[in-house]
Amino acid sequence: VELVESGGGLVQAGGSLRLSCQASGGSVNTIAWYRQTPGTERDLVAGISSYGRKKYADSVKGRFTISRDNTRTKSTVSLLMNNLKPEDTAVYYCAHTDDSGSFFLGWGQGTQVTVSS
């Protein structure tokens, strides 16, 4: 499965951005967004399973919304990020995992999100 990310950029605090991850080329299970800052590990931001179950990190609940659109040939997962804070600044990665979230099957190339104060 190939993952292609789009979106990201620079926004002021309180603003919004939308990230998209297009997954194609095979059976798509859970798609999740992770983020990473220099010197830290990648942390889960939000994920959505193949049957629509969603989960969010506590730090983004109420501000971020993940959604999924499936067609016969691809799945597109969007992450709408509202009320962005400077601490949301990171490189965001799209990940393909099994539906238990235990096995990573692939990563996107990453996209920078910068929130200015």
N, C-alpha and C positions, 0 to 999 in steps of 0.2 A: 504494500500500500504506500502510495506517495502522498506526502503532506506538503501543501503549499500554503504559506501564511501570507496575510496581507493586513494592512492597517498599521496602527502605531503612529508615533510621531511625538511632537511637542505640544503640550497644552498647559494652560494655567490651572492652578489649584481651583477646584470646584467645577471644572469643565468635564467634558465627556469624550470618550474615544470608543471606536468599535474595532475589534480584531476579528479576523475571519481565518478559518483553517479549512481548506478544501482537501478531502481525503478521497483518493480514487485508486483504482487498480486492484481491487480485491474486496473481500468481506471486511467491513469496518465495525469494530467493537466499540469500546469506550474511547472517546476523544476528550482529552483534558488539557487545560492550560496550566503551565508552570511558569514561575518567574525566578530570576536569579540576579543578584547583585554581585559585584566583584568580591571575591574571597569567601563567598557563601555557597551553600548547596542550593539546588533548585527546589523550590517549595511549591506545593500544589496550590493553585488559585481556585479552580473550579473544574468540574468534569461532568460529562453527560454520557450515559451508557447507551447501548444500541436500542434499548427499550424505553429510553427517555428519563431514566432516574438521574437526578441531579445531586451534586454535592458542592459545597462551597467552603473555603477557608473562613474561619470566624472573622478575620480582619476585613473581608469583603462582603459579608452578608448584608443585604439591604442596599448595597451600592452597585454590585455587579450582577448581571443576568446572563446565563448561558442558555443557548438555544441551538436547535439542530434541525436541519432540513435534509431529508434523504430523497434521492432519486434512484433510478435503477442503476446508474453508473457511478454515483458519487455521493458523499455526505459532506455537507458544509456546516461547520459549527461556528457560531458567532459568540463573541464575548462582548457584551455592551457594558462599558465601564462608566458609571456616573459618579459625580461628586469626588473626582479624583483628588488624591492627596500627594504631597511630595514623597511620602514614604511608599507610594505605589511605583515610583521610578525603578525600572529594572528592564532586563531583556526578558521578553515573554516568549515561551516556547510552546508549541503545540505538540502533544504526545498522543500516540496511539497505543492503547493497552488492551489486555483482555478485560472482560467485564467485571472481574474481581479486583482489577487494579493492581494485581500482583506482578504481572509480566509486561515489560515494555517491549513493544513491537516496532517502534520507530519514533523519530523526532523530526520536527520541522527545523528550519534554519535559524529561527529566532528573529524577533523584531523588537526594536528599542522603543520603550515608552518613557518619556521624560515629562515630569510634572513640575512646573516651576511655581515657586511660592510668591 
